[in-house]
Amino acid sequence: MTPTRKLVSMADVSRQWWDRLYMQCCDIINRPEVYADACRGRLIASMFYEPSTRTSFSFQAAAQRLGAGVFGFSDPLGTSVSKGETLADTIRMTASYSDTIVIRSPQEGSATAAALYSEVPVINAGDGGHFHPTQTLTDLATIAQKRGKIENLRIGICGDLKYGRTVHSLVGAMAMFRGIRFCLISPSELRLPEYILEQMSGQGQEYVESESLAQCIPELDVLYMTRVQRERFHDAAEYRRLKDVYVLTKKMLESASPDMLIMHPLPRYGEIALDVDEDPRAVYFEQARYGMFIRMSLLLEFMQLPRLAPKSEICDETKSECGNPACITQSDVYLPKLVSDLGKGRCGYCDKKFPTLTL
């Protein structure tokens, strides 16, 4: 039995469920014909409030390869959202037509909010700079396929660690595996958020922070490059100053291990030079293909689940208001106030600390 009806963050994924998803993914890769009609007659709703190429195409391809149909939107301006329809009403309506909802939004916590009102499973395809769990399933599948296992790895994550939702999800997921050590490579302005670092420390994950990509490369088994998230910056000058701080070149790889994996969630904007594509260690385009297969495995699990009325959530008795301007609660003020699993004092949607009240 699937242990959850939502995939909002990697906290929804147990090690046992991951193992099952991955084994099924491998079977899909090896015997795709067996799964060609596995979800015939089912529908996924693709709700993309934010631009996407790989994630959107990957879900569409995954559904169609399972025999399922896809409907939805890639621009909310063409929907009733532009007329002021709330997320809750959009979700209720969309769930009535579909068997699984896939949602991407620039607002942090949007997938958590969607799951409160949906009768069908909800999958987070990226909520602002918060989380992107299906990209992490993609990353795990890629590492497992290329290295045979996920443990005792030295992983370097380089670039925008502050706004990189793929990074936040990947770091959390690696707590499931033994012997993982991180080198977190970023300028100080783009370092990993404190709540993620606190979570890592609480889970006993080993990490060092560095501003030097060149110094870290020789020690790594996996190098995970990321782009600077232009759409998350409020200051264009700050973005221009930081966007090219790290560029991986063919020359830099001379000091790297011969079996180091070079990964990237894509799209890239100059942080990996084009000549690196020729290096056999560069697996980012294979990574995109593995994403389709692991999403097939996920959809196969979720699209078979029965419809259920959503459960009422317990509200935060402190009545604290989230001060994060990117949080879904800033626009959808009707949402119940929730406390984060990371502890009281944090918003249950975006995981940011509530503002400290002063008297």
N, C-alpha and C positions, 0 to 999 in steps of 0.2 A: 504494500500500500504506500502511495506517495505520502511522505511525512508532512507536507505543507501544501497549501493552495495558493501560495504566492511566492514570487521570487523578487523581493524588494532589495535585499542586500545579501551578501554571502553568509550572514548570520543565519539565514534560512536554510543553508545547505550543511547537512551533517557529513562526516567522513563516509559513513555507510551509504548515504544517498549519492554522494559524488562517485563512489566506486561503482554503484549500479548504473548511474548515468553514463559513466565512461565506458563500462563494459558494453552497454547497449550501443553507444556511439561507435565503438570498434566493430560491432556486428553490422551496423548500418554501412560503415565504410566497406566492409568485406562482402556484404550480401545486400546491396541496395534494392535488388528486385523483390526481396521478401517484404520490404516496407512500402512498396509503391502505392498500395491502397490501404495502408494501416489506418488512415484518418479520413477515408472517403466519407463525404457527407458532413464533415465538420468544418467550422469556419473560425478563422482568427480575425479579430478586429485590430487593425494597425493604426494607432493613434499617435502621430508624430507632430508635436507642437514645435519641433525644432528640426533643422536640416539634418539629413543623414543619407549616406550612400551605403556603406558596408552593412551596418546593422539592419537597416530597412530591407535592402536587397537580400541579405542573408536570411531574415525571417520569412520573407516572401518565398524564396527558393526552398527553404526548409519545409514550409507548409505544403507547397505544391508538389514537392518530391514525395510527400507522405499522402498525396491525393486530396489534401484539404484545400478549401477556398480561402481567399483573402479579400477583405474590404477595409476601407478606412480612408485616412487623409494624410497628406504630408504638408498641408498648409491650413492652419486653423482659421485663416481669414475667409476661407470658402465654406465655413460651417457656422452653426448657430452660436459658436463661441464668440464670433464677431458681433453678435447681437446681445451679448452679455450672459449667455447661458453658463451656469456654474459647472465646475468640474463634476460635482456629485450628480447633477442631472444628466450630464453627458455620459458619465459612466453607467448610470442606471439604464439609460436608453440603449447604449451600445451593448451592454451585457445581455439585453433582451434578445439581441440578434445573433450573438456569437457564442463560442464555446471557450475561448480564451482571449484576453485582452493584452496587447503589447503596447506599452505607453512610453514615449520619450517626451520630456518637457524641460525647459530651462529652469523651472522652479524646483528647488530642493524639497524633497518630501512628497512630491506629487504622486509617486507610485504607492506610497504608504496611504495617502489620502484616497486614492482610487480603490485600493483594496477594502476600504471601509464600506464602500457602497456597491460592490460588485458581487453578483451571484455566481460568477465564473472566475477561474484563476486569473491572476494579474501578474504580468512579467514586466519588470523595470528594465527598459532599454536605455536608461540614462536619465538621471534627474539632476540637472544643473551640474555643479561641481562636486556633487555628493558621491553617488555610487553608480556603477555600471556592471552589475553581476554577470550578465551573459557574455560580456567581453572577458571577464575573468574565467568563466567556464571555457571559453575559447583558448585563453592563455594556458590554462592547466592542461587541456587536451593536447595543445601543441608541444608543451614540455614533455608530457608523458609519451607522446608519439615519437619525438626526436631523441629522447634520452632513455626511454624505457621505464622510468619511474620518477617520482617527485619526492625526493628527500636528499638530505646532505648536500644542498646546493648553496653556492654563493651567488646571490642575485643582486645585480646593480640596477637601480632604477634612476634614470637620468632625465632632467628637464623640469617641467612644471609639476611639482609634487603638491603644490597648494591647491590648484584647481583641477588637477587631473583625476577625474572620477574613476578612471580605469586603474590608476595607481592605488587609490583608497580601497577599492574592492580586492585587488590582487594581494595587498599587504594583509588584509583581514583573512583572506582564504588560506594563506600560507601557514596560518596557525594550526591547520589540520595536519601538517606534515612535519616529520622529524628533521632536525639538523639544518634548518633553513637560516641562513645569515644574510642580512641585507647591507648593502652600501647605498645610502640615500644621497644622490648627487644632485645638488641644486644650488643656485644662489640663495643667499639668506632670505631674500624677498619671496622666494617660491618654495620654501621648505615645507615639509609635511605638516599639516595642521596639528596643533597640540593634542586635540582629542584623539587623533589617530596614533600619535606617539605614546600617549597615555595608555591606549588600548594595547599597543604592542608590548609595552613594559609590563602591563598587568597580565599578559598572556605568556610572558617569559621569552618573547622573541628577541633575538640578538640583532643589533643594528649599529652602524656607525654613520654619521653624517659627514659629507665631504663636499667641497666646491670644485674638486678636480676630477674630471673624467679620465684624463690620461693616467693619473696615479692609480685609479681603481681598476682599470681594464685588465692588467695582468693577473689579477686575483679572481676573476669572475668565471662562473660557469654559464651564466645567463646575463645578457645586457639588454635591458628593457628601456628603449628610448621613447620619449614622449615629446609632443609639440607643446609650445607655449600657447595656452588657451586664450586666443585673442578675444573671443566673445565674452570672457569673464572679466575683462579689464574695464574699469571705468575711466582710466587715464590712458589715452592713446600714446602719449610720449613714453610712459612707463613700459607699455607693451613693446614699443620699438626699441627701447634700450635693452630689454631682456630677451627678445625673441631669438637672437642668434648667438646667445652666450655659449651654447654647446652645438658643435657640428661634428658628427662622426665621419671620419675620412678613412680611405683605404690605408693610408700611411699609419694612422693610429692603431690599426688592427695588427700591425707587425708584432706588437708586444702581447697580443691576446692569445689565449689558449687555442690550439687548433680545433677543438670541438666546442668552443663557446658558441651559444646560440645568440643571434642578434634578432631581437623582437621589437615590434612596434604595433600599437593598435590601429594606426593609420586614421586619417590622412597625415602625411608629413608635409612640412613646410620649410625644408632646407636643413633640418637637423640631422638627416642622413644623406651624405653625398651620393649622387647617382652611381658612381663607380663601385660603391659598396654592394650594390645589387648583384654584381658578378661573383661575390664571395660566397662559397658554399655554406658558410655559417649564417648567412642572411636568410631568415625563414619567414619574414613578415607577410609575404604573399601566400605562402602555404598556410600560415596562421589564419588568414582570412577564410581559406577553404575549410579548415578544421572547424571554424566557427559555424559554418552551415551544418556540419554533421552533428556537433554537440547541441545545436539548437533543434535539430530534428529529434534528438533523443529527449530533450526537455519538453518539446511540444507533444511528443508521443505520450509522455507521462501526464501532462496537464489536460490534454484535450479529451481524455477518456473519463475525466472526473465528472461526477454528477453536479447539477446545479444546486447551490445551497444559499439560503438567505444569509447575508452577512451578519456577523455577530456584533453586538453593541460593544464599543470600547469603553473602558473605565477612564473617566476624565481626571486630569491632574487637579487635586484638591487645593493646590497652592494658588491656582488661578494665574500663574505666571504667564506673561506675554513674551513670545519670541521676538528678539530684536534683530534677527538676521533678515536683511532686506530681500534676500533671494529665496526665503522660505515660502512655501505654499500658503502658510497661514497669514501672510501679509495681504494676499488678495482674496482668499477664501476664508473670510472671518467667521463663518458658521461652523467651521471644523471644530470637533472636540479637542480640548487641550490634552495632549498626550505627553508622557514622560519617556525619555529615551531608555533603551535597554542598557545604555552605558552608565545610567545612574540618575538619581533625582537631581534636578537642577539643570537638566539638558532637555531641549525640545525633542519630542518623540517623532518629529517629522525630519528635521535636518541635523539633529544631534549636536547643535551648537548650544553653548551655555546660555541660560537665561540671564538677562541683565541683572546686575546686583542692585537691589533697591536701596536708595539712600533716603534717610529721613531728614 
